[in-house]
Every structure is written in structure tokens, then in C-alpha cells.
Amino acid sequence: MCSMNLRDYLKAKSLSQAAFGRLLKPPVSQGKVNHWLAGTRRVSLSEALQIERVTGGLVSPAELVHVGNGAAPAEDGPLQAVAG
């Protein structure tokens, strides 16, 4: 299954931010969804898991970590010691 970001999901399903917010339990406001999309508010883990369920897995929690900034999730590189 291909993952998509929340903005693309809303567009593909012709859902408004307000309508999507009402699908969550408890419902969230249109403003909160807008903050997620703008990257000015983080999606909580419980919200991310719920969004994954509501979208049938099309929007994964990993996609929600980077909502708003357009950046792909960073790949883990080798650990490096920090000089102190």
C-alpha cells in the first residue's frame, strides 16, 4: 500500500479540514487540522494512530511526523560521538 500525506489525502477524498477533524474521536477542530498541515502544531501519537485507521492506512504516522514542511522522513545514519 502506498503512503500519502494528509494534505493529498484530503484533496483525493474531497474532504474539508473540518469534515476530517469530525472523523476523529474525540473530534478535532478545523483549526487544529490546519495547524497540522502548516506544521505549526505536532500530531500526537494517539492522533497519528487514529488518522492511520481513519484513512485506511493511506496516511501513516511516519508521514504525519513531517506534516507541513514537505520534507521526507530522515534516514537513520551511523551514530557519531559528540565532543563534550
Contact map, one row per residue, 1 for C-alpha under 8 A:
111000000000000000000000000000000000000000000000000000001100000000000000000000000000
111100000000000000000000000000000000000000000000000000000100000000000000000000000000
111110000000000000000000000000000000000000000000000000001111001000000000000000000000
011111011000000000000000000000000000000000000000000000000111001000000000000000000000
001111111000000000000000000000000000000000000000000000000011001100100000000000000000
000111111100000000000000000000000000100000000000000000000010001100100000000000000000
000011111110000000000000000000000000100000000000000000000000000000000000000000000000
000111111111000000000000000000000000000000000000000000000000000000000000000000000000
000111111111100000000000000000000000000000000000000000100110000000000000000000000000
000001111111111110010000000000000000000000000000000000000000000000000000000000000000
000000111111111000000000000000000000000000000000000000000000000000000000000000000000
000000011111111000000000000000000000000000000000000000000000000000000000000000000000
000000001111111000000000000000000000000000000000000000000000000000000000000000000000
000000000111111100000000000000000000000000000000000000000000000000000000000000000000
000000000111111110110000000000000000000000000000000000000000000000000000000000000000
000000000100011111110000000000000000000000000000000000000000000000000000000000000000
000000000100001111111000000001101100000000000000000000000000000000000000000000000000
000000000000000111111100000011101000000000000000000000000000000000000000000000000000
000000000000001111111110000001000000000000000000000000000000000000000000000000000000
000000000100001111111111000000001000000000000000000000000000000000000000000000000000
000000000000000011111111001111001000000000000000000000000000000000000000000000000000
000000000000000001111111111110000000000000000000000000000000000000000000000000000000
000000000000000000111111101000000000000000000000000001000000000000000000000000000000
000000000000000000011111111100000000000000000010011001000000000000000000000000000000
000000000000000000000111111100000000000000000000000000000000000000000000000000000000
000000000000000000000101111100000000000000000000000000000000000000000000000000000000
000000000000000000001111111110000000000000000000000000000000000000000000000000000000
000000000000000000001101111111011000000000000000000000000000000000000000000000000000
000000000000000001001100001111111000000000000000000000000000000000000000000000000000
000000000000000011101000000111111100000000000000000000000000000000000000000000000000
000000000000000011000000000011111110000000000000000000000000000000000000000000000000
000000000000000000000000000111111111000010000000000000000000000000000000000000000000
000000000000000011011000000111111111100000000000000000000000000000000000000000000000
000000000000000010000000000001111111110000000000000000000000000000000000000000000000
000000000000000000000000000000111111111111000000000000000000000000000000000000000000
000000000000000000000000000000011111111111100000000000000000000000110000000000000000
000001100000000000000000000000001111111100000000000000000000000000110000000000000000
000000000000000000000000000000000111111110000000000000000000000000111000000000000000
000000000000000000000000000000000011111111000000000000000000000001111000000000000000
000000000000000000000000000000000011111111000000000000000000000000010000000000000000
000000000000000000000000000000010011011111100000000000000000000000000000000000000000
000000000000000000000000000000000011001111110000000000000000000010000000000000000000
000000000000000000000000000000000001000011111011000000000000000110000000000000000000
000000000000000000000000000000000000000001111111000000000000000000000000000000000000
000000000000000000000000000000000000000000111111100000000000100000000000000000000000
000000000000000000000000000000000000000000011111110000000000000000000000000000000000
000000000000000000000001000000000000000000111111111000000000000000000000000000000000
000000000000000000000000000000000000000000111111111100000001100100000000000000000000
000000000000000000000000000000000000000000001111111110000001100000000000000000000000
000000000000000000000001000000000000000000000111111111000000000000000000000000000000
000000000000000000000001000000000000000000000011111111100011100000000000000000000000
000000000000000000000000000000000000000000000001111111111111100000000000000000000000
000000000000000000000000000000000000000000000000111111111000000000000000000000000000
000000000000000000000011000000000000000000000000011111111000000000000000000000000000
000000001000000000000000000000000000000000000000001111111110000000000000000000000000
000000000000000000000000000000000000000000000000000111111110000000000000000000000000
101000000000000000000000000000000000000000000000000111111111000000000000000000000000
111100001000000000000000000000000000000000000000000100111111000000000000000000000000
001111001000000000000000000000000000000000000000001100111111101100000000000000000000
001110000000000000000000000000000000000000000001101100001111111100000000000000000000
000000000000000000000000000000000000000000001001101100000011111110000000000000000000
000000000000000000000000000000000000000000000000000000000001111111000000100000000000
001111000000000000000000000000000000000000000000000000000011111111100001100000000000
000011000000000000000000000000000000000000100001000000000011111111100000000000000000
000000000000000000000000000000000000000001100000000000000000111111100000100000000000
000000000000000000000000000000000000001000000000000000000000011111111111100000000000
000011000000000000000000000000000001111000000000000000000000001111111100000000000000
000000000000000000000000000000000001111100000000000000000000000001111100000000000000
000000000000000000000000000000000000011000000000000000000000000001111110000000000000
000000000000000000000000000000000000000000000000000000000000000001111111000000000000
000000000000000000000000000000000000000000000000000000000000000001001111100000000000
000000000000000000000000000000000000000000000000000000000000001001000111110000000000
000000000000000000000000000000000000000000000000000000000000011011000011111000000000
000000000000000000000000000000000000000000000000000000000000000000000001111100000000
000000000000000000000000000000000000000000000000000000000000000000000000111110000000
000000000000000000000000000000000000000000000000000000000000000000000000011111000000
000000000000000000000000000000000000000000000000000000000000000000000000001111100000
000000000000000000000000000000000000000000000000000000000000000000000000000111110000
000000000000000000000000000000000000000000000000000000000000000000000000000011111000
000000000000000000000000000000000000000000000000000000000000000000000000000001111100
000000000000000000000000000000000000000000000000000000000000000000000000000000111110
000000000000000000000000000000000000000000000000000000000000000000000000000000011111
000000000000000000000000000000000000000000000000000000000000000000000000000000001111
000000000000000000000000000000000000000000000000000000000000000000000000000000000111
